[in-house]
Each structure stands twice: as structure tokens, then as C-alpha cells.
Amino acid sequence: MMALQSSNLKPIRSLPQVNAPERHVSQAEYRYAFNYCTFNYSMSFWRWKEWETALDWMALNGVTTSLAMVGMEQVWYNTLQRLECTQKEIDDFIPGPSYTAWWLMGNCPHFIMTAGKNT
């Protein structure tokens, strides 16, 4: 069995013989993985090993659509610069990676830690 947090996969010694073609069709047009909270609370700090496991898990489970917010803070940063916001205004507006979900849902109070990458 393979799961996102752990697995008990062992090397396969031999593959089973396939006697007839098999086809499995999902009733859903899109098979979606993740949500903003999942993406932010843990995935913000993943390294390649965790991403590789997640990609394998999605492929094995027929996921066709995945939330991918990677780089979103940079889009906001560039937009706010073009709107001529000051560096302090930008730093105060964009939260740290663990808080992006709350920020996008409008639940991020001003006192929560900001990204601070450019201060």
C-alpha cells in the first residue's frame, strides 16, 4: 500500500501474468487532489522526496487535477510592485508560506508573520 505519509511498498520479485486486457473508467471527469489548507500547512516545506512521493501517489490514484500554488507569492509581489506599493506595504501584505490559505480566505489578521523575504 502507498499513502502520502507512509507506505509499506516492497520490491516486486515478479509481475503477475495478465490474462485479459483490463480497463477501469472513473465516473468523475476530474480527480482532484489537495486543497489550500493541505498545501500550506505541510506542503510549503516539502523537499523533493515528499513531492516525488505525492506525484507517485497521484499517478497511482488517477488524479488528473492538482492544486499547485507554487510561486503565487511572487505573482502578488510583482503585482504590488507594479501598483507602486512600498516594500513595507508589500511585506506587510504577503504572509509567510504557512499562512497563505488563511490569507486567501480572508482570515489572516495583520499581526501574523509575513514572508519577510525582502526586508
N, C-alpha and C positions, 0 to 999 in steps of 0.2 A: 504494500500500500504506500502511496505517496501523498503527503499532505504538505501544506505550506510550512508548517512549523517543525515537522519531523517526518521521517519515513523509515520503513524497515525494508527498503529495497536491497536485494542481494543479487550478485551476478547470476545471469541466466546461463546454465550449462548447455541447454539445447532448447531450441524453439519447438513448440508443439506443431504437429502437422495440421495443415488447413485442408479439410476435405471438400469444402464448397465455399464459393465466394460469400462474403458477409457484407451487408450494408446496413448502417444504422442512421436514421434521419431524426433530427431534433424537431420537435413541434414548434420551437421558438426560432424565429428568423435570426435574432441576435442573442448570443450568450455572453452576458456582461460580467466583468469581474471588477471588484473593488468599489469603493465609494470614497468620498473626501476624507472621512474620519480614518478609515483604514490607511489611506495613502499618507496621511500626515502623521499619525501617532507613531507608526513604526517605520514605514517605507521611506520617510525622509532621510533616514540614517543608514539605509541598506548599502551594502557594498555589492560588488559583482556576484559573489557567491549566493546571496539572497535573491538577487534579480534572476540569476540563472535558474534557481530552483522554482521561482514563481513562473518564469517563462515555460519551463518544462511542465509544471503543473497545469498551466492554462492550455498548453497544447494537448496534453493527455485528457483534459476535461472538455475539449471542444469549445473553448472560449473564443469568440470572434471579435469582441469589442472590449477594450480595457481602458479604464480611466488613466490618462497619462498627463499629469500636470507638471512634468519636468520642465523647468525653465520659465514657469509662469511669473515668478517674481521679477525676472529680468524684463519681461514684456511690460509689466507695471512700471518698473524703474525707468525704462526708456520712454514710456508714455508720459510719466510725470516730469521727466526732464524736458521733453518737448513742450509741455504745458508751462515750462519755466518755474517749476516749484524749486524751492531751495533744497539743499542737501539735507538739512534738518527736517524739513517737511516730508521729504521722501522717506528718510529713515524712521520718522515717527509714524508714517502711514503703512509701510510694508512690514508685516510681522515676521518673526522667526519661522523656520520651516515647520515646527510642530504646531503652530497656531493658524496656519493657512486655512484649514477647514472652517474654524470658528470665524475667521476674518471674512471669508466668502459668504458665510451665512449671516453676517451682520451681528455676531455675538462677541466681537473682540474689543474689549474696553481699551482705552488709551494706555493704561498702565502696564499692559502685558509686554513682555520683552520683544523688542524689534529686531529685525535682521542685523542691523549694525555693521554690514559688510563694508560700508564706505565711510565709516566715521573714524 
